[in-house]
């Protein structure tokens, strides 16, 4: 298993989903996962939908709503770092150190 895999999220989604529901896995999901509860998947008659996130399709509308103050995405930003700190930020994110979910890089001033 690759270190960046997080199979527990997929397992929990399958177990939490209602009968006949849909488990959606958008974005980038790489590697191999063990211990997927295939029995629960089958017994609940779940559908799994996957695919890359359509970033370009939604980016402009989402950015506009953020700029207007309709949406506040700050809850996912765990670290703000300068560009020269990018390797450290990537390492924090990759290894989920300090529960890091998102790093925002900003130019040096």
Secondary structure by P-SEA (a helix, b strand, c coil): ccccccaaaaaaaaaaccccbbbbbcccccccccccaaaaaaaabbbbbbbcccccccaaaaaaaaaaccccccccccccccccaaaaaaaaaaaccccccbbbbbccc
